[in-house]
Amino acid sequence: MRLALGHQLQAGLEASFSTPAADHRALVRAAWPMLARDEMDPVFAVMCELSGLAAAGRESYAAGALQLAQAFVEWLQPFLDGDASHRRAEAQAAVVLVDALLLARQLLGADAALGPLTSL
């Protein structure tokens, strides 16, 4: 299931990344219209549940959440400008930022992430 979720997200995101982004903020701004669709909310609800179970120390979930996060960091790097170190750091920052914005969207409603997003 983890891999299916990841592949579903990657397929949708690839169309959002037409040119390499300078940093994580530009990458998240490009991705957000695809991520913030109502039909994606159930996918992110499952991802939030996976993350919560991992954070609670449920070992099988912890391994899966780590694998998913690491896979996204690796996958995002070619969509960023810069040397390898810069791309990795920016990809990690993008994953952290997207996770925070999506959690806000899940818990506080669809408009909750718009304020922080517009400050990027």
C-alpha positions in Angstrom: 0.0 0.0 0.0 2.9 2.4 0.8 4.4 2.0 -2.6 1.0 2.5 -4.3 0.4 5.8 -2.4 3.9 7.0 -3.4 3.5 6.1 -7.0 0.0 7.8 -7.1 1.5 11.0 -5.7 4.6 10.9 -8.0 2.4 10.5 -11.1 0.4 13.5 -10.2 3.3 15.7 -9.2 5.5 15.1 -12.2 3.2 17.3 -14.3 3.6 20.1 -11.7 7.4 20.2 -12.1 7.9 21.5 -15.6 11.2 23.2 -14.8 13.7 22.6 -12.0 13.0 24.7 -8.9 15.6 26.9 -7.2 14.5 25.8 -3.7 12.0 24.0 -1.6 9.6 27.0 -1.5 9.4 27.1 -5.3 8.9 23.4 -5.5 6.1 23.4 -2.9 4.4 26.3 -4.6 4.5 24.4 -7.9 3.1 21.2 -6.3 0.4 22.7 -4.1 -2.4 23.0 -6.7 -2.1 19.2 -7.3 -1.7 18.4 -3.6 -4.6 20.6 -2.3 -7.4 19.0 -4.3 -10.3 17.5 -2.4 -9.9 14.2 -4.1 -6.4 13.9 -2.7 -7.5 14.4 0.9 -8.2 10.6 1.5 -4.7 9.8 0.3 -3.1 12.3 2.7 -5.4 11.1 5.5 -3.8 7.6 5.1 -0.3 9.1 5.0 -1.0 11.1 8.2 -2.2 8.0 9.9 0.9 6.1 8.8 3.1 9.0 10.1 1.1 9.1 13.4 1.5 5.3 14.0 5.2 5.6 13.2 5.7 8.5 15.6 3.9 6.4 18.3 6.6 3.8 17.9 4.7 1.1 16.0 7.7 -0.5 14.4 6.2 -1.8 11.2 4.7 1.6 10.5 8.0 3.4 11.5 9.9 1.5 8.9 7.3 2.2 6.2 7.1 5.9 7.0 10.8 6.2 6.9 11.0 4.4 3.6 8.3 6.5 2.1 9.9 9.8 3.3 13.4 8.8 2.1 12.0 7.7 -1.3 10.3 11.1 -1.8 13.5 12.9 -0.8 15.4 10.9 -3.5 12.7 11.3 -6.1 12.4 15.1 -5.6 16.1 15.9 -6.1 16.1 15.9 -9.9 13.3 18.5 -9.8 15.7 21.0 -8.0 18.5 23.2 -9.3 22.0 23.1 -7.7 24.6 20.7 -6.7 23.8 17.3 -5.1 24.1 18.6 -1.5 21.8 21.6 -2.2 19.3 19.4 -4.0 19.2 16.9 -1.1 18.7 19.6 1.6 16.0 21.3 -0.5 14.2 18.0 -1.1 14.2 17.3 2.6 12.9 20.7 3.4 10.1 20.3 0.7 9.0 17.0 2.3 8.9 18.6 5.8 7.0 21.6 4.5 4.5 19.6 2.5 3.8 17.3 5.4 3.2 20.2 7.7 0.9 21.9 5.2 -1.0 18.7 4.5 -1.4 18.0 8.2 -2.8 21.5 8.7 -5.2 20.9 5.8 -6.4 17.6 7.4 -6.8 18.9 10.9 -7.8 22.5 10.4 -9.6 22.4 7.1 -8.7 23.1 3.5 -8.1 26.9 4.0 -5.7 26.4 6.9 -2.6 25.9 4.8 -3.2 28.9 2.6 -1.8 31.5 5.0 1.5 29.8 5.5 1.6 28.9 1.8 1.2 32.5 0.6 4.2 33.5 2.8 6.5 31.2 0.9 
